[in-house]
Amino acid sequence: MVKVRYRGNEVEAVPIDVISQEEFWNTYQLVDGSVIRMKVVVKDILKVVDLLSDDGSPVYVTQSDTVIHLRKA
């Protein structure tokens, strides 16, 4: 188990293995003709122990990076 921050509190969580993944690019064309492509790459997923969200669902905490690619006009 590891400790993570959730809603200002330190809680215990366990790593969850990923069995499938798809990472899509979001593409934004700017008025100057440049194109920005972005995607989120998840590094870790943790499930918070003994805590449910307001609607009763399990709580997951993710650690991720944002990858940005710029193509200038």
N, C-alpha and C positions, 0 to 999 in steps of 0.2 A: 504494500500500500504506500501511497504517496500523499502528501498534503498539498492542497491547491486552494486558491482563493475563489470563493463563490459568494456574490452579493455582499462583499465586505467581510466575510467570515472565512476562517481557515477550516477546511473540511477534509476528510479522508476520501481518497478515490483509488480505484484500481484501473490499471491499463486494460484496454479492450483491443483485441486484435482485429484488423480489418481483413475481410475475406474477398472484397471486391472494391474497385475504385474506378471512378471516371473523373477526370479533371478537364473542364471545358474552359475555353477562353471567352471572355466578354470583350467585345470590340466596340470602340467608340471613335467615330470619325469627327474630327474637329473642323471648325469653319475655315481654318488656315490650310486645310488639306492633310494635316497630320493624322495618323491613326495610332491610337493607344490600345494595346491588347493587355488584358489583365486576367490572372487566375489565382485562386487560392490553392495552395498546396498544403494539405494537412500532414503534420509530422507525427502527432500523437492524439489519441482519443482516450479520455479517462471517464469512467463512470463513478459518480459520487455515491458513496456508501450511505445507506440508511437515510436518504433524502429524496423526496419527490417534489416536482414542480407544483405550482398552484392548481394545475388541472389533473394532478395525479400521475403524471408521466415521470419516468426516470430522468435524472439530471446528468448530462454529459458535458465535459469541459474539453475543448479542443485547443491544441497548440498548432499554429499554422504560420506560413509565410505567404506574402503576396508577391507574385512574380509579375513584373511590368515590362512590356516590350513596346518601344516607340519607333514608329516609322515616320520620319519627317517628310513633309511635302516637297 
